[in-house]
């Protein structure tokens, strides 16, 4: 699919490797390694590997040193973190206690306000009742004041009439 989709000819996949010139096809094995021209075993460049090995050893020492420093710094940072968390917890606890006290005081003030409003309402009702009583008494007194003299004379005449009879 890939080759068809990307328009790559399939001929490249099925192509067989040709033998070098002058070698018959039936004697050529493409999987066989070519022969080398030197004799003896390969020793490599042993002198050059010492420099590379010392560089690797130096890098390892640097990494170990950096790891020690990083562990020490991490321990110090953890200690500072724990101390700051302790202080933050103390601040949070004190703020929570303050908030609770303020809420309780607010609730007490609300209760006192409600009691004050209730008392004021009751006093207003009592005052209205007293005013109504006062108005009623005033009406009665005004009636007595205006009618007293006439009623007094009528009673006096009635008593005199009874005495004469």
ROSE-4610 file (N, C-alpha, C; in Angstrom, 1 decimal, always signed):
// ROSE-4610
residu = [X/X/X/X/X/X/X/X/X/X/X/X/X/X/X/X/X/X/X/X/X/X/X/X/X/X/X/X/X/X/X/X/X/X/X/X/X/X/X/X/X/X/X/X/X/X/X/X/X/X/X/X/X/X/X/X/X/X/X/X/X/X/X/X/X/X/X/X/X/X/X/X/X/X/X/X/X/X/X/X/X/X/X/X/X/X/X/X/X/X/X/X/X/X/X/X/X/X/X/X/X/X/X/X/X/X/X/X/X/X/X/X/X/X/X/X/X/X/X/X/X/X/X/X/X/X/X/X/X/X/X/X/X/X/X/X/X/X/X/X/X/X/X/X/X/X/X/X/X/X/X/X/X/X/X/X/X/X/X/X/X/X/X/X/X/X/X/X/X/X/X/X/X/X/X/X/X/X/X/X/X/X/X/X/X/X/X/X/X/X/X/X/X/X/X/X/X/X/X/X/X/X/X/X/X/X/X/X/X/X/X/X/X/X/X/X/X/X/X/X/X/X/X/X/X/X/X/X/X/X/X/X/X/X/X/X/X/X/X/X/X/X/X/X/X/X/X/X/X/X/X/X/X/X/X/X/X/X/X/X/X/X/X/X/X/X/X/X/X/X/X/X/X/X/X/X/X/X/X/X/X/X/X/X/X/X/X/X/X/X/X/X/X/X/X/X/X/X/X/X/X/X/X/X/X/X/X/X/X/X/X/X/X/X/X/X/X/X/X/X/X/X/X/X/X/X/X/X/X/X/X/X/X/X/X/X/X/X/X/X/X/X/X/X/X/X/X/X/X/X/X/X/X/X/X/X/X/X/X/X/X/X/X/X/X/X/X/X/X/X/X/X/X/X/X/X/X/X/X/X/X/X/X/X/X/X/X/X/X/X/X/X/X/X/X/X/X/X/X/X/X/X/X/X/X/X/X/X/X/X/X/X/X/X/X/X/X/X/X/X/X/X/X/X/X/X/X/X/X/X/X/X/X/X/X/X/X/X/X/X/X/X/X/X/X/X/X/X/X/X/X/X/X/X/X/X/X/X/X/X/X/X/X/X/X/X/X/X/X/X/X/X/X/X/X/X/X/X/X/X/X/X/X/X/X/X/X/X/X/X/X/X/X/X/X]
num = [1/1/1/2/2/2/3/3/3/4/4/4/5/5/5/6/6/6/7/7/7/8/8/8/9/9/9/10/10/10/11/11/11/12/12/12/13/13/13/14/14/14/15/15/15/16/16/16/17/17/17/18/18/18/19/19/19/20/20/20/21/21/21/22/22/22/23/23/23/24/24/24/25/25/25/26/26/26/27/27/27/28/28/28/29/29/29/30/30/30/31/31/31/32/32/32/33/33/33/34/34/34/35/35/35/36/36/36/37/37/37/38/38/38/39/39/39/40/40/40/41/41/41/42/42/42/43/43/43/44/44/44/45/45/45/46/46/46/47/47/47/48/48/48/49/49/49/50/50/50/51/51/51/52/52/52/53/53/53/54/54/54/55/55/55/56/56/56/57/57/57/58/58/58/59/59/59/60/60/60/61/61/61/62/62/62/63/63/63/64/64/64/65/65/65/66/66/66/67/67/67/68/68/68/69/69/69/70/70/70/71/71/71/72/72/72/73/73/73/74/74/74/75/75/75/76/76/76/77/77/77/78/78/78/79/79/79/80/80/80/81/81/81/82/82/82/83/83/83/84/84/84/85/85/85/86/86/86/87/87/87/88/88/88/89/89/89/90/90/90/91/91/91/92/92/92/93/93/93/94/94/94/95/95/95/96/96/96/97/97/97/98/98/98/99/99/99/100/100/100/101/101/101/102/102/102/103/103/103/104/104/104/105/105/105/106/106/106/107/107/107/108/108/108/109/109/109/110/110/110/111/111/111/112/112/112/113/113/113/114/114/114/115/115/115/116/116/116/117/117/117/118/118/118/119/119/119/120/120/120/121/121/121/122/122/122/123/123/123/124/124/124/125/125/125/126/126/126/127/127/127/128/128/128/129/129/129/130/130/130/131/131/131/132/132/132/133/133/133/134/134/134/135/135/135/136/136/136/137/137/137/138/138/138/139/139/139/140/140/140/141/141/141/142/142/142/143/143/143/144/144/144/145/145/145/146/146/146/147/147/147/148/148/148/149/149/149/150/150/150/151/151/151/152/152/152/153/153/153/154/154/154/155/155/155/156/156/156/157/157/157/158/158/158/159/159/159/160/160/160/161/161/161/162/162/162/163/163/163/164/164/164/165/165/165]
x = [+0.8/+0.0/+0.9/+1.9/+2.7/+3.4/+3.9/+4.6/+3.6/+2.4/+1.4/+0.9/+0.7/+0.2/+1.2/+2.4/+3.5/+4.1/+3.5/+4.0/+5.5/+5.9/+7.2/+7.2/+8.1/+8.0/+8.4/+7.7/+8.0/+9.3/+9.8/+10.9/+12.2/+12.2/+13.4/+13.4/+12.2/+12.2/+12.6/+12.2/+12.5/+13.8/+14.5/+15.8/+16.8/+17.5/+18.5/+19.9/+20.7/+22.1/+22.9/+23.5/+24.3/+25.7/+26.3/+27.7/+28.7/+29.8/+30.9/+31.2/+31.8/+32.2/+33.2/+33.0/+34.0/+33.7/+32.7/+32.3/+31.0/+31.0/+29.8/+28.7/+27.5/+26.3/+26.2/+26.4/+26.2/+27.2/+28.4/+29.4/+29.3/+28.4/+28.3/+27.2/+27.6/+26.6/+26.5/+25.4/+25.3/+25.3/+25.0/+25.0/+26.4/+27.4/+28.7/+29.5/+30.3/+31.1/+32.3/+32.7/+33.8/+35.1/+36.1/+37.4/+38.2/+39.0/+39.8/+41.2/+41.9/+43.2/+44.4/+44.1/+45.1/+45.2/+46.3/+46.5/+46.6/+46.2/+46.3/+45.0/+44.9/+43.7/+43.7/+42.5/+42.4/+42.7/+43.6/+44.0/+43.3/+42.9/+42.3/+43.3/+42.8/+43.7/+43.6/+44.4/+44.3/+44.7/+45.6/+46.1/+45.1/+44.2/+43.2/+42.1/+41.8/+40.7/+41.0/+42.2/+42.5/+42.0/+42.1/+41.6/+40.1/+39.4/+37.9/+37.5/+38.2/+37.9/+38.1/+39.1/+39.4/+38.3/+37.8/+36.7/+35.4/+35.1/+34.0/+34.1/+35.3/+35.5/+35.3/+35.7/+35.6/+34.1/+33.4/+31.9/+31.2/+31.6/+31.0/+31.2/+32.5/+32.8/+31.9/+31.8/+31.0/+29.6/+29.0/+27.6/+27.5/+28.4/+28.3/+28.4/+29.3/+29.4/+28.1/+27.6/+26.3/+25.2/+25.1/+24.1/+24.2/+25.4/+25.6/+25.1/+25.5/+25.1/+23.5/+23.0/+21.5/+20.8/+21.3/+20.6/+20.7/+21.9/+22.0/+21.1/+21.0/+20.1/+18.7/+18.3/+17.0/+16.6/+17.5/+17.2/+17.0/+17.8/+17.7/+16.3/+16.0/+14.8/+13.6/+13.6/+12.6/+12.4/+13.5/+13.4/+12.8/+13.2/+12.6/+11.1/+10.8/+9.4/+8.5/+9.0/+8.3/+8.1/+9.2/+9.1/+8.0/+8.0/+7.1/+5.7/+5.5/+4.2/+3.7/+4.6/+4.2/+3.7/+4.5/+4.1/+2.8/+2.6/+1.3/+0.2/+0.4/-0.7/-1.0/+0.0/-0.3/-1.1/-0.7/-1.5/-2.9/-3.1/-4.4/-5.2/-4.7/-5.4/-5.8/-4.9/-5.3/-6.3/-6.2/-7.3/-8.6/-8.6/-9.8/-10.4/-9.6/-10.1/-10.7/-10.0/-10.5/-11.8/-11.9/-13.1/-14.3/-14.0/-15.0/-15.5/-14.6/-14.9/-15.7/-15.3/-16.1/-17.5/-17.6/-18.9/-19.8/-19.2/-20.0/-20.4/-19.5/-19.9/-21.0/-20.8/-21.9/-23.2/-23.2/-24.5/-25.1/-24.2/-24.7/-25.3/-24.6/-25.1/-26.4/-26.5/-27.8/-28.9/-28.6/-29.6/-30.0/-29.0/-29.3/-30.2/-29.8/-30.6/-32.0/-32.2/-33.5/-34.3/-33.6/-34.3/-34.7/-33.8/-34.0/-35.2/-35.2/-36.3/-37.6/-37.6/-38.8/-39.3/-38.3/-38.7/-39.3/-38.7/-39.2/-40.6/-40.8/-42.1/-43.1/-42.8/-43.7/-44.0/-42.9/-43.1/-44.0/-43.8/-44.7/-46.1/-46.4/-47.8/-48.3/-47.5/-47.9/-48.2/-47.4/-47.5/-48.8/-49.1/-50.4/-51.6/-51.5/-52.6/-52.8/-51.7/-51.7/-52.3/-52.0/-52.5/-54.0/-54.4/-55.8/-56.6/-56.0/-56.6/-56.7/-55.7/-55.6/-56.7/-56.8/-57.9/-59.3/-59.5/-60.8/-61.1/-60.1/-60.3/-60.6/-59.9/-60.1/-61.5/-62.0/-63.3/-64.3/-64.1/-65.0/-65.0/-63.8/-63.6/-64.3/-64.1/-64.7/-66.2/-66.8/-68.2/-68.7/-67.9/-68.3/-68.2/-67.2/-67.0/-68.1/-68.5/-69.6/-70.9/-71.2/-72.5/-72.7/-71.6/-71.7/-72.6/-72.5/-73.3/-74.8/-75.1/-76.5/-77.0/-76.3/-76.7/-76.7/-75.8/-75.8/-77.1/-77.5/-78.7/-79.9/-79.9/-81.1/-81.2/-80.1/-80.1/-80.5/-80.1/-80.5/-82.0/-82.5/-84.0/-84.7/-84.1/-84.8/-84.8/-83.7/-83.6/-84.6/-84.6/-85.6/-87.0/-87.3/-88.6/-89.0/-88.0/-88.3/-88.5/-87.7/-87.8/-89.2/-89.6/-90.9/-92.1/-91.9/-93.0/-93.1]
y = [-1.2/+0.0/+1.3/+1.3/+2.4/+2.8/+1.8/+2.0/+2.5/+1.9/+2.3/+3.7/+4.0/+5.3/+6.4/+6.2/+7.2/+7.1/+6.2/+6.0/+5.7/+4.7/+4.2/+2.9/+2.8/+1.5/+0.3/-0.8/-2.0/-2.7/-2.3/-2.9/-2.8/-1.7/-1.5/-2.6/-3.1/-4.0/-5.4/-5.8/-7.1/-7.3/-6.2/-6.3/-7.1/-8.0/-8.8/-8.1/-8.3/-7.7/-8.5/-7.8/-8.4/-8.7/-9.8/-10.1/-9.1/-8.9/-8.1/-8.6/-7.7/-8.2/-9.2/-10.2/-11.3/-12.4/-12.3/-13.4/-14.0/-15.3/-16.0/-15.9/-15.8/-15.7/-16.8/-18.0/-19.2/-19.3/-18.6/-18.7/-17.5/-16.5/-15.3/-15.5/-15.2/-15.2/-13.8/-13.2/-11.8/-11.7/-12.8/-12.7/-13.0/-13.3/-13.6/-12.3/-12.2/-11.0/-11.0/-9.8/-9.7/-10.1/-10.5/-10.9/-9.6/-9.6/-8.5/-8.6/-7.5/-7.5/-7.6/-7.4/-7.4/-8.8/-9.0/-10.3/-10.1/-11.0/-10.9/-10.4/-10.3/-9.8/-8.3/-7.7/-6.2/-5.8/-4.9/-4.4/-3.1/-2.3/-1.0/+0.0/+1.1/+2.2/+2.3/+1.5/+1.4/+2.7/+3.4/+4.6/+5.7/+5.8/+6.8/+6.6/+5.3/+5.1/+5.5/+5.7/+6.2/+7.6/+8.4/+9.8/+9.8/+9.0/+8.9/+8.3/+7.3/+6.7/+7.7/+8.6/+9.6/+10.6/+11.0/+12.0/+11.4/+10.1/+9.5/+9.4/+9.1/+9.0/+10.4/+11.4/+12.8/+13.2/+12.8/+13.1/+12.4/+11.1/+10.4/+11.1/+11.5/+12.2/+13.5/+14.2/+15.5/+15.2/+14.1/+13.7/+13.3/+12.6/+12.2/+13.4/+14.3/+15.5/+16.4/+16.5/+17.2/+16.6/+15.2/+14.5/+14.8/+14.8/+15.1/+16.5/+17.5/+18.9/+19.0/+18.3/+18.3/+17.7/+16.6/+16.0/+17.0/+17.6/+18.6/+19.8/+20.3/+21.4/+21.0/+19.8/+19.3/+19.2/+18.7/+18.5/+19.9/+20.9/+22.3/+22.9/+22.7/+23.2/+22.5/+21.2/+20.5/+21.1/+21.4/+21.9/+23.3/+24.1/+25.5/+25.3/+24.4/+24.2/+23.8/+22.8/+22.4/+23.5/+24.3/+25.4/+26.4/+26.7/+27.7/+27.1/+25.8/+25.2/+25.2/+25.0/+25.1/+26.5/+27.5/+28.9/+29.2/+28.7/+29.0/+28.3/+27.1/+26.4/+27.2/+27.8/+28.6/+29.8/+30.4/+31.6/+31.2/+30.1/+29.7/+29.4/+28.7/+28.4/+29.6/+30.6/+31.9/+32.6/+32.6/+33.3/+32.6/+31.3/+30.5/+30.8/+30.9/+31.2/+32.6/+33.6/+34.9/+35.0/+34.3/+34.3/+33.7/+32.6/+32.0/+33.0/+33.7/+34.6/+35.8/+36.3/+37.3/+36.9/+35.7/+35.2/+35.1/+34.6/+34.5/+35.8/+36.8/+38.2/+38.8/+38.5/+38.9/+38.3/+37.0/+36.4/+37.0/+37.3/+37.9/+39.3/+40.0/+41.4/+41.3/+40.3/+40.1/+39.8/+38.9/+38.6/+39.8/+40.6/+41.8/+42.8/+42.9/+43.8/+43.3/+42.0/+41.5/+41.7/+41.5/+41.7/+43.2/+44.1/+45.5/+45.9/+45.4/+45.7/+45.1/+43.9/+43.3/+44.2/+44.7/+45.5/+46.8/+47.4/+48.7/+48.5/+47.3/+47.1/+46.9/+46.2/+46.1/+47.4/+48.2/+49.6/+50.4/+50.3/+51.1/+50.7/+49.4/+48.9/+49.4/+49.3/+49.8/+51.3/+52.0/+53.5/+53.8/+53.0/+53.2/+52.9/+51.9/+51.6/+52.7/+53.2/+54.3/+55.5/+55.8/+57.0/+56.8/+55.6/+55.3/+55.5/+55.0/+55.2/+56.7/+57.4/+58.8/+59.6/+59.2/+59.8/+59.5/+58.3/+57.8/+58.6/+58.7/+59.4/+60.9/+61.5/+62.9/+63.1/+62.2/+62.3/+62.2/+61.3/+61.2/+62.4/+62.9/+64.1/+65.3/+65.5/+66.6/+66.5/+65.3/+65.1/+65.5/+65.0/+65.3/+66.8/+67.4/+68.9/+69.7/+69.3/+70.0/+69.7/+68.5/+68.2/+68.2/+68.4/+68.3/+69.4/+70.6/+71.6/+71.4/+71.0/+70.7/+69.5/+68.5/+67.3/+67.6/+68.5/+68.8/+69.6/+70.4/+71.2/+70.3/+69.3/+68.4/+67.5/+67.1/+66.2/+67.1/+68.3/+69.1/+69.4/+69.6/+69.8/+68.5/+67.4/+66.1/+65.9/+66.2/+66.0/+66.9/+68.1/+69.1/+68.6/+68.1/+67.6/+66.4/+65.5/+64.4/+64.9/+65.9/+66.4/+67.0/+67.7/+68.4/+67.4/+66.4/+65.4/+64.6]
z = [+0.0/+0.0/+0.0/+0.9/+1.0/-0.3/-1.0/-2.3/-3.4/-3.4/-4.3/-4.1/-2.8/-2.4/-2.7/-2.5/-2.7/-4.1/-5.0/-6.4/-6.5/-5.6/-5.7/-6.5/-7.5/-8.3/-7.4/-7.6/-6.9/-7.4/-8.5/-9.1/-8.2/-7.4/-6.6/-5.5/-5.0/-4.0/-4.4/-5.6/-6.1/-6.8/-6.9/-7.6/-6.8/-7.5/-6.8/-7.0/-6.0/-6.1/-7.2/-8.0/-9.1/-8.5/-9.0/-8.6/-9.2/-8.6/-9.2/-10.6/-11.4/-12.8/-12.7/-13.6/-13.7/-12.8/-11.9/-11.0/-11.6/-11.8/-12.3/-11.3/-11.7/-10.8/-9.9/-10.3/-9.5/-8.3/-8.4/-7.3/-6.4/-6.7/-5.8/-4.8/-3.5/-2.4/-1.8/-1.9/-1.5/+0.1/+0.8/+2.3/+2.9/+2.1/+2.6/+2.7/+3.8/+4.0/+3.1/+2.7/+1.8/+2.5/+1.8/+2.4/+2.6/+3.7/+4.1/+3.5/+3.4/+2.8/+3.8/+5.1/+6.1/+6.8/+7.4/+8.1/+9.6/+10.4/+11.9/+12.4/+13.7/+14.3/+14.5/+14.5/+14.6/+16.0/+16.2/+17.5/+17.9/+16.9/+17.1/+17.6/+18.0/+18.4/+19.9/+20.6/+22.0/+22.8/+22.3/+22.9/+22.9/+21.9/+21.8/+22.8/+23.2/+24.1/+25.5/+25.9/+27.2/+27.4/+26.4/+26.5/+26.6/+25.9/+25.9/+27.3/+27.8/+29.1/+30.2/+30.1/+31.2/+31.1/+29.9/+29.8/+30.4/+30.1/+30.7/+32.2/+32.7/+34.2/+34.8/+34.1/+34.6/+34.6/+33.5/+33.5/+34.6/+34.9/+36.0/+37.3/+37.5/+38.8/+38.9/+37.8/+37.8/+38.2/+37.6/+37.8/+39.3/+39.8/+41.2/+42.1/+41.8/+42.6/+42.5/+41.3/+41.1/+41.9/+41.9/+42.6/+44.1/+44.7/+46.1/+46.4/+45.6/+45.8/+45.6/+44.7/+44.4/+45.6/+46.2/+47.4/+48.6/+48.7/+49.8/+49.7/+48.5/+48.2/+48.3/+47.9/+48.0/+49.5/+50.3/+51.8/+52.4/+52.0/+52.6/+52.1/+50.8/+50.3/+51.0/+51.2/+51.9/+53.3/+54.0/+55.4/+55.3/+54.4/+54.3/+54.0/+53.1/+52.7/+53.9/+54.7/+55.9/+56.9/+57.1/+58.0/+57.5/+56.2/+55.7/+55.8/+55.6/+55.7/+57.1/+58.1/+59.5/+59.9/+59.4/+59.7/+59.0/+57.8/+57.0/+57.8/+58.3/+59.0/+60.3/+61.0/+62.2/+61.8/+60.7/+60.3/+59.9/+59.2/+58.8/+60.0/+61.0/+62.2/+63.0/+63.1/+63.7/+63.0/+61.6/+60.8/+61.0/+61.0/+61.2/+62.5/+63.6/+64.9/+64.9/+64.3/+64.2/+63.5/+62.4/+61.6/+62.4/+63.1/+63.9/+65.0/+65.7/+66.7/+66.1/+64.9/+64.3/+63.9/+63.4/+63.0/+64.2/+65.3/+66.6/+67.1/+67.0/+67.4/+66.5/+65.2/+64.3/+64.6/+64.9/+65.2/+66.5/+67.5/+68.7/+68.5/+67.6/+67.3/+66.5/+65.6/+64.9/+65.8/+66.8/+67.8/+68.7/+69.1/+69.8/+69.0/+67.7/+66.9/+66.7/+66.5/+66.4/+67.7/+68.9/+70.1/+70.3/+69.8/+69.9/+69.0/+67.8/+66.9/+67.5/+68.0/+68.6/+69.8/+70.6/+71.8/+71.3/+70.2/+69.7/+69.1/+68.4/+67.9/+69.0/+70.1/+71.2/+71.8/+72.0/+72.6/+71.7/+70.4/+69.5/+69.6/+69.7/+69.9/+71.3/+72.3/+73.6/+73.6/+72.9/+72.8/+72.0/+71.0/+70.2/+71.1/+71.9/+72.8/+73.9/+74.4/+75.4/+74.7/+73.5/+72.8/+72.6/+72.2/+72.0/+73.3/+74.4/+75.7/+76.1/+75.8/+76.1/+75.3/+74.0/+73.2/+73.7/+74.1/+74.6/+75.9/+76.8/+78.0/+77.8/+76.8/+76.5/+76.0/+75.1/+74.6/+75.7/+76.6/+77.8/+78.7/+78.9/+79.7/+79.1/+77.8/+77.0/+77.1/+77.0/+77.1/+78.5/+79.5/+80.9/+81.1/+80.6/+80.8/+80.1/+78.9/+78.2/+78.8/+79.3/+79.8/+81.3/+82.0/+83.5/+84.1/+83.6/+84.2/+84.0/+82.8/+82.5/+83.3/+83.4/+84.1/+85.6/+86.1/+87.5/+87.9/+87.0/+87.3/+87.2/+86.2/+86.1/+87.3/+87.9/+89.1/+90.3/+90.3/+91.4/+91.4/+90.2/+90.1/+90.4/+90.0/+90.3/+91.8/+92.5/+94.0/+94.6/+94.2/+94.8/+94.6/+93.4/+93.1/+94.0/+94.3/+95.2/+96.7/+97.0/+98.4/+98.5/+97.6/+97.7/+97.6/+97.1/+96.9/+98.1]
